[in-house]
Structures are given as C-alpha cells and as structure tokens.
C-alpha cells in the first residue's frame, strides 16, 4: 500500500544531529519542504539541543555515502512551541522536498509515520581547538536506518484536549519511537498530512486487576502546518 509513497518520502527525510562538549546524538527527524533547502521538524526536537551544542546535518542516511564528509550547519528560521513546529534552512546537499496534501487525512484513513528511531552511532574523530571547543566531528552512521510505521488516523483532537497540546492534532493507532519526532506523517500517495509530535501512553485497568499498556501517537494537524509555514516563509511586502 505504501510502497510508492515510501520511495518518495525516503529521499526527503533525515536525522538532525547534535554535537558538542557533552557528546553527540540524534535530536529527531526532519524533512525538506522547498527546493531552497527549507525543512520542517518539531519544536521540541530543536529545544532538546544540549547547552553549548550545535545542530548538524549529514544528508540522506542511509541512502548516500559519507566517507570523510563533515557535518553541515543547520539554521533555525522560526519555532513555535505552542504548535510544536520548527522550520529551518540547510544550504548544502538538500534533498527533494515533500508535497503537502491539499486536504487533511480523514478519520480511518491509512497513513504512515516515519523517521530515525534509536540510532546507533559511533564517533570516529573529534577535533578540539585550543579553547577546548569542539570544532569538528566525524561519525560512523552506517547502522542508522529509516523506519516506517503504517497506521490509521483514529480521531481528531481540539487544542488542550489531551496532554495539554495547544494545537489541532490527531491520534494515530500506532505510536512513534524515540527519534521519530518531527518526521512527516504521510498518506498513500506520499503527501504530508501531519507531523509526529508526541506519544500518548496510558494504563487501562481490567476487571481481573491486570492492566494493559496502550500507546497511541499524536500528530500535528495539516492546517496548523500550513498556517505555520505561511507565517514563517511569507515574503516581506
């Protein structure tokens, strides 16, 4: 069902790295939305950056080779904590942008989550200047892989209804894994209908005193994404 859509999306998503005095890792997932290098991710992904660290980009992992390739800087253009959205710019090695859907996904519609969960990364080289500041880092990312989670849109949520999220959102049957935050939620033709924001975990008590753990995903609704991008990328008059 998602075979052709995944072929499109896999060329546009990437992990957002961080590196600095406290080490290195992946903050979350991003995806390109324009030919100029603009990308979208979740605000909480950007805000998870450790103090003194930088955000970096290594391109389309695992589809491209990275021999002796340095981390490319990332510029954050706008961030809205209430909508949990952030837009940034990458000026080198941009990937193909994804299309935003013309209409929101309907309840019961098949959609898919994606991203870079629980990446395994190895440090191969770390350069520090005389002021003990990290100025260069090389990572082995050969084991970092994309992940796809087909699901359905279960319900639509008004702001402040669940987890006190202040944006229009929707519940997905399956939850994203750590590292997939900021990734696109797309339909069967590869169009973006939302963005992965959170996991809604809860325990449901049964009559026999047992409990079952349930986790659903929460995505930012398409209308919020469109309005945020219109405000963020609008050309000054």
N, C-alpha and C positions, 0 to 999 in steps of 0.2 A: 504493500500500500504506500509506503513512504520511500521506496527505492529511488525514484527520480527526484523527489524533493531533497533527500539526503545528499544526492550528488551535487545539488546547488549549494545547500547550506554548508556542507563540509569545506567548501572553498572560501568561506567568508568568516568563519568563527576562529577565535584564537584565545590563548590564555594570557591573562595580564599578570606579569611577574612583578615581584618586588625584590630589591636587593639593597644591602647597606650594612651597618655595623652589627646588626642583630642576625645576619644571615641572609637567607633568600627563600623564595617560595612563590606560590601562585595565589593571587588575591581572589580571582574569579575568572569569568569568561566575558569576552566582548565580541561584537560583530560589526562589520562595516555596513554603512547605510548610504554613502555617497562615493562618487568617483574621485572626490578630492581628498579622501582619507578620513572622513568623519566616521566615528564609531559610537556605538551605544553600549552601555552596561548599567549595572545597578549602582545607585549612590552608595549603598552600604559596602560595596566592593571597594570603591575608591577610599571611603572613610576608614577602611580596615588597614590602610597603609601604616606600618610602624613608624614611630618618630625617627626622623633622620634618614629614612629610606626613600628610594626613588622607584617610580613605576617604569617598567620596561616591557618591550615588545620584541618577540623573536619570529614573528610571521606565522605561517600556516603549519603548525605542528599537527600531525607527523608527516605531512604531505611533501615537504621540501627538505633539502639538505642544509645543515647548519655548521659545516666544517669551518672553524675559525671565524664565525660570524658573531659580531658584538651585539649587545642589547641596544635596541633603538629607543630613544626617549619618547615619552608619551605626554601630550599636552591635554589637560582637562579644561574644556571651554565653559561648561556650565554643569551645575549639580543642584538637584532639588531633593532634599531629604524627605519631604512630605510625599512626593511621588515615587521615591526610591529610584530615581533615574539620573544618569550622568551621560554627557556627551563629550567626546574628546577628539583629538586630531593626531594622526600619525602620518608623517610626511615621507616615509620611505617604505618600500616593499608593501604597498597597500594591496589588499585583496579585493575580489569582486564584491560589490555591495549587494545586500539582500533587498528584495522588494517588500514594502509594507502593504498589507492587504487593504483593499478598498473598503471592506466591511469586517466587523468583528466576527469571531467564531461564535456559532450558536451552541447552546447547551446540548450535549450529546454528540457534538462533532468530534471527529478524530483529529487529534493534534499531537505534536511531539515536543518533548523537552530535549535539550542537548547541552553539551559543554565539556569541561575538562575536570572530572572529579578525581580527588585523591591522587594527584600526580606524583610520580616517583622521579625525583631529580637528583642528579649528582653534581657536585662542584668539581670542576677540572682545573680552574685557575682563578685566582683572586689577586688583584693589584691594588696596593695601598700607597698613597703618596706620603710625603714627609710629615704632613699634618695628621697622619693616621686616618685619612678619609678614603673610603673605597672609591676608586676611580675607574675600575674595570673588573668585569667578572665573566667567566666562561662557564657554561653549564652543559651537562650531558642530559639531553631531553629525549633521547631515543626511546625511552619507555613511556613517554607521555602520549596518551591516546584519547581520541574523541569518544564520547559516549552518547548513545541515543536511547531515549525512553518514550516510546509511543504511549499515548494515554487518551483520555477524553476530557472535554470541558464539562464539569459536573454541575456548576452553579455559578451565578453572578453575585458579586458582593458589593454593597454600598460602602462608602467610606466609614471607618470607625466601627464596623460590624464585627470583624474577627481580628485578633491580635492588634487592635487599635491602629490598623493601617489606614492612612488618611487619603487613600486614592481608590478609584474604582478598580476592582480586581475580580478575579475568578478563581474557582477551585479546580484543580486537576485531580484525577483519580489517583495518579502516582506522584510521589514527591521527588524532587531533585536531590542529588547527592552533594555533599560539600565540594565546592569548587565549580559548580554549575550555575551559581548565582550570576545574574547579568546576561545569561545566554538567551538566545531567541527562542520563543515558542512559535512553532510554525505549523501550517496546515499541509494537506496532502499535495499541494502544488508548490510548496516551498516559500509561501508568503508568510511574513511575520504577523502574527495576531496577538502577541503579548511578549512579556519578558519575565524570566524567572526571578522572583523576589524573595520567597520565604517557604518554609515548611511549617505545616500546622499539625503538630503531634498532640495526641491525647490518648487517655486510657479509658476504655469503655468497660464498666463493671458488668459481670454476668451473674445470673442467679445462683450459680454454684460457687460463688465467692472468687472465681477466677476473673482476671481482667485480660482484655486484648488490647494490644498497642496498634493504633492506627495513625498513619501519616499521609496527609494529602499535601499537594503543592498549592502555592498561591502565586498567581501571575498578575503583573500589571496589565490592565486592560488597554486595548489598542487606542481608544480615544484619548487616554492620558498620554500615551507615547506621541501621538500625532500633535497634540497641543504643546507638549514639552519641546518637541523638535521645531515646531513653528515659532515658538518664543525664543529658542536658543540660536537658531540658524537664520532667523529673519534678517535680511539685509537692511542696514540703516537707510532711512529715506533722506 
